[in-house]
Amino acid sequence: MSTENSSVAYWKETIALVRNMLIIWFVVSYGCGILFAPALNSIHLGGYPLGFWFAQQGSIYAFIALIFYYARAMGKLDEKYDVHED
């Protein structure tokens, strides 16, 4: 594979990863915290409605998990295309 094709493939995969992370971020923050809150409020977690919990605490946990997943996935992607740091 030529360097130019490799570079294009690397950026396509990078953009796809970022797009997927943003979709998950949107669903967790806007979806669970606002749109699906009335449906989630019928479930209680720690004495609080689940919709409220997602808006206050759950989204933070999801965002931290996204950060770790993104770092791991980008590390693997960098190694795949041999652009990683030693």
Backbone as a chain_set.jsonl record, in Angstrom:
{"seq": "MSTENSSVAYWKETIALVRNMLIIWFVVSYGCGILFAPALNSIHLGGYPLGFWFAQQGSIYAFIALIFYYARAMGKLDEKYDVHED", "coords": {"N": [[0.854, -1.175, 0.0], [0.591, 2.177, -0.865], [2.098, 5.192, 0.458], [0.419, 7.415, 0.318], [-2.152, 6.28, -0.041], [-2.28, 4.87, 2.337], [-2.257, 6.942, 4.166], [-4.687, 8.205, 3.585], [-6.475, 6.142, 4.231], [-5.925, 5.891, 6.962], [-6.838, 8.387, 7.952], [-9.529, 8.223, 7.273], [-10.403, 6.136, 8.928], [-9.837, 7.319, 11.377], [-11.546, 9.553, 11.392], [-13.992, 8.19, 11.291], [-13.953, 6.914, 13.785], [-13.982, 9.15, 15.521], [-16.444, 10.246, 14.755], [-18.204, 8.19, 15.601], [-17.752, 8.273, 18.359], [-18.752, 10.811, 18.934], [-21.439, 10.437, 18.298], [-22.224, 8.61, 20.271], [-21.714, 10.229, 22.504], [-23.636, 12.247, 22.069], [-26.059, 10.783, 22.234], [-25.964, 9.875, 24.885], [-25.729, 12.293, 26.393], [-27.703, 14.192, 25.406], [-29.84, 12.535, 24.653], [-30.323, 10.548, 26.811], [-30.321, 12.281, 28.994], [-32.233, 14.252, 28.407], [-34.194, 13.79, 26.21], [-35.069, 11.058, 26.562], [-35.607, 11.087, 29.217], [-38.187, 11.22, 30.6], [-39.162, 8.58, 30.161], [-37.103, 7.099, 31.309], [-37.295, 7.878, 33.934], [-39.055, 6.262, 35.28], [-37.61, 4.229, 36.311], [-35.623, 3.675, 39.158], [-32.534, 4.616, 40.623], [-30.463, 4.297, 43.205], [-32.311, 5.654, 44.732], [-33.036, 7.819, 43.217], [-34.647, 9.107, 40.268], [-33.891, 7.525, 37.135], [-33.53, 9.084, 34.802], [-32.912, 11.63, 35.855], [-30.589, 10.898, 37.211], [-28.885, 10.186, 35.075], [-28.632, 12.68, 33.85], [-27.247, 14.08, 35.814], [-25.114, 12.474, 36.954], [-24.59, 10.022, 35.57], [-23.963, 10.613, 32.879], [-21.443, 11.743, 33.125], [-19.863, 9.553, 33.934], [-20.143, 8.01, 31.628], [-18.86, 9.68, 29.776], [-16.226, 9.673, 30.729], [-15.622, 6.975, 30.342], [-15.755, 6.979, 27.551], [-13.523, 8.57, 26.942], [-11.359, 6.93, 27.785], [-11.794, 4.699, 26.122], [-11.512, 5.876, 23.582], [-8.819, 6.716, 23.643], [-7.52, 4.228, 23.814], [-8.427, 2.989, 21.422], [-7.426, 4.761, 19.48], [-4.713, 4.443, 19.939], [-4.348, 1.786, 19.078], [-5.068, 2.114, 16.408], [-3.085, 3.896, 15.539], [-0.834, 2.238, 15.813], [-1.495, 0.294, 13.939], [-1.221, 1.66, 11.504], [1.368, 2.404, 11.705], [2.155, 4.889, 12.867], [2.62, 5.473, 15.435], [3.902, 6.648, 18.603], [7.001, 5.895, 20.133]], "CA": [[0.0, 0.0, 0.0], [1.416, 3.376, -0.94], [2.009, 6.096, 1.599], [-0.759, 8.272, 0.15], [-3.331, 5.461, 0.242], [-2.233, 4.562, 3.765], [-2.646, 8.17, 4.874], [-6.129, 8.4, 3.381], [-7.162, 5.112, 5.014], [-5.748, 6.248, 8.372], [-7.729, 9.487, 8.299], [-10.918, 7.744, 7.187], [-10.689, 5.398, 10.16], [-9.816, 8.269, 12.486], [-12.796, 10.324, 11.328], [-15.077, 7.274, 11.653], [-13.892, 6.741, 15.234], [-14.449, 10.393, 16.144], [-17.894, 10.328, 14.488], [-18.895, 7.25, 16.484], [-17.656, 8.789, 19.731], [-19.677, 11.94, 19.036], [-22.803, 9.896, 18.304], [-22.45, 8.078, 21.62], [-21.774, 11.39, 23.392], [-24.918, 12.901, 21.867], [-27.132, 9.929, 22.754], [-25.892, 9.858, 26.351], [-25.988, 13.599, 27.002], [-28.98, 14.775, 25.0], [-30.885, 11.514, 24.655], [-30.643, 10.028, 28.148], [-30.533, 13.374, 29.938], [-33.352, 15.132, 28.073], [-35.254, 13.182, 25.399], [-35.594, 9.82, 27.128], [-35.717, 11.242, 30.675], [-39.48, 10.79, 31.151], [-39.251, 7.115, 30.155], [-36.113, 6.576, 32.247], [-37.639, 8.255, 35.308], [-39.818, 5.199, 35.94], [-36.611, 3.371, 36.942], [-34.895, 4.414, 40.185], [-31.181, 4.169, 40.914], [-30.005, 4.979, 44.412], [-33.377, 6.503, 45.243], [-33.311, 8.913, 42.291], [-35.089, 8.664, 38.943], [-32.758, 7.269, 36.259], [-33.334, 10.235, 33.915], [-32.196, 12.634, 36.637], [-29.254, 10.377, 37.496], [-28.085, 10.325, 33.853], [-28.345, 14.093, 33.629], [-26.338, 14.592, 36.832], [-23.947, 11.647, 37.226], [-24.362, 8.962, 34.596], [-23.298, 11.104, 31.677], [-20.026, 11.938, 33.447], [-19.236, 8.232, 33.863], [-20.101, 7.625, 30.217], [-17.842, 10.494, 29.104], [-14.915, 9.163, 31.153], [-15.438, 5.712, 29.622], [-15.466, 7.337, 26.161], [-12.139, 9.05, 26.868], [-10.459, 5.783, 27.855], [-11.976, 3.895, 24.918], [-10.932, 6.612, 22.455], [-7.362, 6.655, 23.755], [-7.116, 2.864, 23.481], [-8.705, 2.751, 20.007], [-6.481, 5.547, 18.679], [-3.413, 3.79, 20.072], [-4.348, 0.63, 18.178], [-5.098, 2.628, 15.046], [-1.748, 4.423, 15.265], [0.063, 1.098, 15.614], [-1.876, -0.366, 12.693], [-0.674, 2.428, 10.396], [2.756, 2.69, 12.056], [2.371, 6.302, 13.155], [2.615, 5.588, 16.889], [5.115, 7.116, 19.255], [7.626, 4.81, 20.885]], "C": [[0.895, 1.232, 0.0], [1.179, 4.269, 0.269], [0.764, 6.965, 1.517], [-2.044, 7.503, 0.454], [-3.417, 5.134, 1.721], [-2.691, 5.768, 4.585], [-4.137, 8.422, 4.765], [-6.916, 7.395, 4.214], [-7.084, 5.418, 6.512], [-6.736, 7.344, 8.78], [-9.195, 9.1, 8.192], [-11.298, 6.994, 8.456], [-10.709, 6.317, 11.372], [-11.111, 9.072, 12.538], [-13.983, 9.448, 11.716], [-15.113, 7.057, 13.165], [-14.422, 7.978, 15.957], [-15.953, 10.554, 15.952], [-18.672, 9.418, 15.429], [-18.856, 7.71, 17.937], [-18.632, 9.952, 19.925], [-21.135, 11.484, 19.045], [-23.14, 9.358, 19.69], [-22.577, 9.22, 22.616], [-23.147, 12.064, 23.294], [-26.06, 12.093, 22.474], [-27.14, 9.949, 24.278], [-26.288, 11.209, 26.932], [-27.379, 14.13, 26.666], [-30.113, 13.757, 25.093], [-31.288, 11.087, 26.048], [-30.959, 11.144, 29.137], [-31.773, 14.206, 29.671], [-34.484, 14.376, 27.37], [-35.901, 11.964, 26.048], [-35.801, 9.912, 28.634], [-37.089, 10.819, 31.21], [-39.633, 9.266, 31.194], [-38.29, 6.508, 31.173], [-36.478, 6.864, 33.701], [-38.498, 7.209, 36.023], [-38.895, 4.197, 36.642], [-35.848, 4.212, 37.954], [-33.534, 3.779, 40.434], [-30.683, 4.962, 42.106], [-31.042, 5.934, 44.973], [-33.748, 7.668, 44.339], [-33.798, 8.358, 40.962], [-33.892, 8.544, 37.993], [-32.491, 8.415, 35.287], [-32.566, 11.347, 34.606], [-30.76, 12.184, 36.883], [-28.36, 10.504, 36.273], [-27.709, 11.78, 33.615], [-27.293, 14.611, 34.6], [-25.042, 13.797, 36.958], [-23.608, 10.676, 36.099], [-23.637, 9.422, 33.357], [-21.807, 11.33, 31.93], [-19.289, 10.611, 33.372], [-19.112, 7.768, 32.409], [-19.011, 8.399, 29.48], [-16.438, 10.032, 29.479], [-14.624, 7.84, 30.45], [-15.114, 5.969, 28.153], [-14.02, 7.801, 25.995], [-11.166, 7.882, 26.864], [-10.572, 4.911, 26.598], [-11.32, 4.578, 23.716], [-9.407, 6.535, 22.48], [-6.849, 5.268, 23.355], [-7.289, 2.585, 21.987], [-7.736, 3.53, 19.116], [-5.078, 4.966, 18.77], [-3.298, 2.591, 19.143], [-4.321, 1.067, 16.713], [-3.732, 3.183, 14.65], [-0.746, 3.301, 15.036], [-0.226, 0.394, 14.298], [-1.241, 0.33, 11.493], [0.75, 2.9, 10.655], [3.03, 4.195, 12.176], [2.41, 6.549, 14.666], [3.957, 6.126, 17.389], [5.681, 5.981, 20.079], [7.709, 5.096, 22.329]], "O": [[1.847, 1.316, 0.777], [0.198, 4.12, 0.997], [0.121, 7.224, 2.534], [-2.929, 8.023, 1.134], [-4.506, 5.121, 2.295], [-3.417, 5.627, 5.568], [-4.78, 8.81, 5.74], [-7.916, 7.755, 4.835], [-8.058, 5.228, 7.241], [-7.388, 7.247, 9.819], [-10.021, 9.605, 8.952], [-12.386, 7.19, 8.997], [-11.504, 6.12, 12.291], [-11.7, 9.248, 13.605], [-14.892, 9.916, 12.402], [-16.19, 7.021, 13.76], [-15.215, 7.865, 16.892], [-16.659, 10.954, 16.878], [-19.688, 9.827, 15.991], [-19.836, 7.547, 18.663], [-19.266, 10.059, 20.975], [-21.969, 12.081, 19.725], [-24.22, 9.624, 20.218], [-23.451, 9.191, 23.482], [-23.748, 12.408, 24.312], [-26.927, 12.648, 23.149], [-28.203, 10.03, 24.893], [-27.093, 11.271, 27.861], [-28.143, 14.479, 27.565], [-31.209, 14.076, 25.553], [-32.446, 11.237, 26.438], [-31.787, 10.959, 30.029], [-32.319, 14.81, 30.594], [-35.604, 14.326, 27.877], [-37.126, 11.847, 26.082], [-36.137, 8.913, 29.268], [-37.139, 10.105, 32.211], [-40.175, 8.725, 32.157], [-38.62, 5.519, 31.827], [-36.017, 6.166, 34.603], [-38.651, 7.267, 37.243], [-39.348, 3.409, 37.472], [-35.462, 5.341, 37.652], [-33.401, 2.556, 40.452], [-30.503, 6.177, 42.015], [-30.692, 6.919, 45.622], [-34.668, 8.425, 44.649], [-33.408, 7.259, 40.568], [-32.98, 9.37, 38.04], [-31.332, 8.693, 34.978], [-31.667, 11.944, 34.013], [-29.827, 12.98, 36.78], [-27.197, 10.888, 36.4], [-26.581, 12.073, 33.218], [-26.517, 15.498, 34.243], [-23.969, 14.393, 37.06], [-22.443, 10.538, 35.728], [-22.786, 8.704, 32.832], [-20.994, 11.125, 31.029], [-18.198, 10.544, 32.804], [-18.092, 7.201, 32.016], [-18.31, 7.828, 28.644], [-15.551, 10.003, 28.626], [-13.498, 7.61, 30.008], [-14.294, 5.262, 27.567], [-13.368, 7.456, 25.01], [-10.252, 7.836, 26.041], [-9.562, 4.442, 26.074], [-10.646, 3.921, 22.923], [-8.779, 6.314, 21.445], [-5.855, 5.155, 22.638], [-6.402, 2.01, 21.356], [-7.276, 3.006, 18.101], [-4.331, 4.991, 17.792], [-2.27, 2.4, 18.494], [-3.637, 0.463, 15.887], [-3.277, 2.954, 13.53], [0.105, 3.405, 14.153], [0.696, -0.054, 13.616], [-0.774, -0.333, 10.568], [1.28, 3.714, 9.898], [4.02, 4.699, 11.647], [2.255, 7.682, 15.123], [4.979, 6.066, 16.706], [4.934, 5.193, 20.658], [8.212, 4.273, 23.094]]}, "num_chains": 1, "name": "protein.A"}
